[in-house]
């Protein structure tokens, strides 16, 4: 089982941040949310002490290969309370991801919680996907990095009468942030990116001869998640038109805090026969 904090680790070499993409996170190549998490972590290495991520906006330019990559971070706005950093992930001289990350040290200001968490059962007492799936059901190795518990189990191949949505608890076992908010926020960022496609695919899989990789992902961070905590993913993917599929997601803590909001545009791509 690949641990997220280990498989996104960066080291400084010759004045550059260097990481390695691990095959445990494979879905159509290195998972986009996993790669975006490395960019977020790299931004945290260049941000001032006391800052936390506010927004991450990521564009996927190409599919990387498993192996060594370099992260190039450039602060482009250095304010008293907010920084903006551009991040580029490069492999073999080719930029395959670019991101813009806003960070802040603000702790004061208005507080509001007008958006309510869905009224669903907590993770205790719910079965994991592994317990619900048939023993011989194929699964990508990527999913071994997570534990998940659906609020309502709908067998694969059956449609949810509510449409393209899911409410499901997820967590990263053995995850430790070391008190680093950039590392902690990798959890919701990875989930927001990953879950848009499977949420859509549940309602449009009969005879589908396409996949839909992410063009981008954006996450707005409202609070910092705890280590190895269960996170409720509320995902809606009900908009598709002219070769694009769009989805949005909210990430909740067990105690009802809205941790992050985000979404992604997916590009419909025919599968190779």
SVG drawing of the C-alpha trace seen along z (x, -y; Angstrom):
<svg xmlns="http://www.w3.org/2000/svg" viewBox="-34 -43 58 57">
<polyline fill="none" stroke="black" stroke-width="0.4" points="0.0,0.0 1.5,-3.3 1.4,-6.0 0.5,-9.4 3.0,-11.3 5.8,-9.1 5.1,-8.9 4.8,-12.7 8.0,-13.5 10.4,-16.0 14.1,-16.5 16.3,-19.4 19.0,-18.5 21.3,-21.1 18.8,-23.8 15.8,-22.0 12.9,-20.1 13.0,-16.4 10.3,-13.7 9.6,-10.3 6.2,-9.1 5.3,-5.7 3.4,-3.1 1.1,-2.4 -0.9,-5.5 -1.6,-4.3 -4.8,-5.1 -4.3,-5.8 -0.7,-6.6 0.1,-8.5 -3.2,-9.6 -3.8,-13.3 -4.8,-14.0 -1.6,-12.3 0.6,-14.4 -1.3,-17.6 -0.6,-16.8 3.1,-16.8 2.7,-20.3 0.8,-21.5 3.5,-20.1 6.2,-21.8 4.4,-25.1 4.4,-24.6 8.2,-24.2 8.5,-27.7 5.7,-29.4 6.6,-31.5 6.4,-29.9 2.9,-30.0 1.1,-29.9 -1.5,-27.3 -3.0,-26.7 -6.0,-28.7 -6.5,-27.7 -4.8,-25.3 -5.6,-25.5 -3.9,-22.8 -3.7,-22.2 -2.6,-18.8 -0.5,-19.3 0.7,-15.8 0.8,-12.3 4.0,-11.7 5.9,-8.5 6.6,-6.7 10.0,-7.9 11.9,-11.0 10.4,-14.5 11.4,-18.0 9.3,-20.7 10.0,-24.3 8.3,-26.9 8.2,-30.6 6.6,-33.1 4.9,-35.7 3.1,-37.7 4.5,-38.1 2.0,-40.0 1.8,-40.6 -1.0,-38.0 -1.1,-36.1 1.3,-34.7 0.8,-33.4 3.2,-30.7 3.5,-29.2 4.5,-25.5 5.7,-23.5 6.3,-19.8 8.9,-18.7 10.1,-15.3 12.9,-14.8 12.8,-18.5 9.1,-18.5 6.5,-20.4 3.6,-18.0 1.7,-20.0 1.4,-23.6 -0.3,-25.0 -1.1,-28.2 -1.3,-28.1 -2.5,-30.8 -1.3,-30.7 -2.2,-32.8 -1.4,-33.3 -4.8,-35.0 -6.7,-33.7 -9.2,-36.5 -12.3,-37.5 -16.0,-36.6 -17.1,-33.0 -20.1,-31.4 -21.4,-27.8 -24.6,-28.3 -23.9,-25.2 -25.0,-22.2 -23.4,-18.8 -25.6,-16.1 -27.6,-14.2 -26.0,-10.8 -24.7,-8.0 -21.2,-8.3 -18.5,-5.9 -18.9,-3.7 -21.1,-0.8 -20.9,-1.1 -19.2,1.6 -16.1,0.9 -16.2,1.3 -13.9,4.3 -16.5,6.0 -19.3,5.2 -17.6,6.1 -17.5,9.7 -14.2,11.4 -13.2,11.7 -14.0,8.1 -11.1,6.4 -9.8,3.2 -7.0,0.9 -4.0,1.0 -4.6,-2.7 -7.6,-2.0 -5.4,0.0 -4.1,-3.4 -7.6,-4.3 -10.4,-3.0 -13.9,-3.9 -17.4,-3.3 -20.4,-4.2 -23.4,-5.7 -25.7,-3.8 -24.3,-0.8 -25.3,-0.5 -23.7,2.5 -21.6,1.6 -23.8,1.7 -26.8,0.3 -27.8,-3.4 -28.3,-5.7 -31.9,-7.1 -30.6,-10.4 -28.3,-10.7 -24.5,-11.1 -23.7,-11.7 -22.1,-9.9 -21.9,-10.3 -19.1,-8.2 -16.6,-8.2 -12.9,-8.0 -9.7,-8.0 -6.0,-7.5 -4.8,-4.9 -1.5,-5.6 -1.5,-9.2 0.6,-11.6 1.0,-15.3 3.6,-16.1 1.6,-19.2 2.1,-20.6 -1.1,-22.0 0.1,-21.7 0.6,-17.9 -2.7,-17.6 -4.6,-19.3 -3.3,-16.8 -6.1,-14.5 -9.1,-16.5 -7.2,-17.7 -6.5,-14.1 -10.1,-13.0 -11.7,-15.9 -9.6,-15.2 -10.1,-11.4 -13.8,-11.0 -15.4,-13.1 -14.9,-10.4 -16.2,-7.3 -19.2,-9.3 -20.1,-10.1 -19.1,-6.7 -21.7,-5.0 -24.6,-6.4 -23.0,-6.2 -21.0,-3.0 -23.1,-0.8 -21.2,-0.4 -19.1,-3.5 -16.0,-3.6 -14.3,-6.6 -12.5,-7.7 -12.4,-11.3 -9.1,-12.4 -9.0,-15.6 -8.0,-18.8 -7.7,-20.6 -8.7,-20.5 -9.3,-23.4 -9.7,-23.1 -10.6,-25.9 -9.5,-24.9 -11.7,-26.1 -10.2,-24.1 -7.3,-21.7 -8.3,-18.0 -6.9,-15.8 -4.6,-12.9 -6.1,-9.6 -9.6,-11.0 -12.7,-9.9 -13.7,-12.4 -17.2,-12.6 -17.1,-13.2 -20.2,-14.8 -19.7,-14.6 -22.0,-15.7 -21.2,-15.1 -24.3,-16.0 -23.1,-18.2 -21.7,-17.0 -21.7,-18.7 -19.6,-19.1 -16.9,-16.7 -16.6,-17.9 -17.8,-16.5 -17.9,-18.7 -18.1,-17.7 -18.0,-19.4 -17.3,-18.1 -17.5,-19.1 -15.3,-17.5 -16.6,-17.3 -15.1,-16.2 -16.9,-13.8 -17.8,-16.7 -19.5,-18.6 -16.8,-21.0 -16.6,-21.9 -12.9,-21.3 -12.8,-22.0 -14.8,-22.7 -13.6,-22.0 -14.3,-20.7 -12.8,-19.6 -13.3,-19.6 -12.8,-16.3 -12.1,-15.8 -14.0,-12.9 -11.3,-10.8 -12.1,-7.7 -10.5,-4.5 -8.2,-2.6 -9.6,0.6"/>
</svg>
